[in-house]
Amino acid sequence: MSRLRVPCSDLREGRLTLAADEGRYVARVHRLDRGADVLLFDAARGVECDAVVMEVRPRVVVAAGPPRPAPVLGLPLTLVLGVAKGEKVDDVLRAATALGAARVLVAATARSVPRVASPGARERRWETIAVQAARQSGRGDVPIVAGPAPLAAALAEVPESAEWRVALAPTARQSLAAALVRLRAGEGAAVFVGPEGGLEPGELALAAAHRFTPVSLGPLVLRAELAAVAALAATACALRG
């Protein structure tokens, strides 16, 4: 069985007291006790280390070994995501992290459904979700999450290195499968998925101006979050070769 991976934002060699949430994850969720081996990782710095649990009450204390570079399993893959309803951004972000996306750019589109949140609360939530998903999937890095921003601004943030770009559009003549034939392993890629209700013609034209090719996922109608995960999974498989 693989060791439990635990986020640690102040990773260094020596005796460390875990933050409350991480300590609860170790002692209450997984019920680890003194002497248990864990793997600490700091995704922001891209480092990890072996550690041993020394105490579990009242706080979880570990003895951390020397930090080393963590495995970077992310791909040169960007997702541009139109803001969707409810918690769908959260769900897509979890999947995008697990599939290896390096960047998730949240965009406001004509058919987006806005959510009222205190300044910065949504962004902090997304950061937490990305770290948790990285922990669960074994990534030593986390994707950059930005937005929500106007669509033009989000599209402009797609790295120039992403030469292969597609935008999901049900009426597109070309399929995603056909477009993936031109994608080489390790090449930069970007996928643009609109919200529930799709993208308007002007938004598809704006995407085309940013070198996105419209593609479809076939005759079936998929919900926005499922379409995003399906397109990301297919693209990630092609990038890994």
Secondary structure, DSSP 8 states (H G I E B T S, - for coil): ---EEEE-TT--SEEEE--HHHHHIIIIIS---TT-EEEEEETTTTEEEEEEEEE-SSS-EEEE---EE------SEEEEEE--STTHHHHHHHHHHHHT-SEEEEEE-TT-------TTHHHHHHHHHHHHHHHHHT-SS--EEEEEEEHHHHHHTS-TT--EEEEE-TT-SSBHHHHHTT--TT--EEEEE--TT---HHHHHHHHHTT-EEEB--SS---HHHHHHHHHHHHHHHHH-
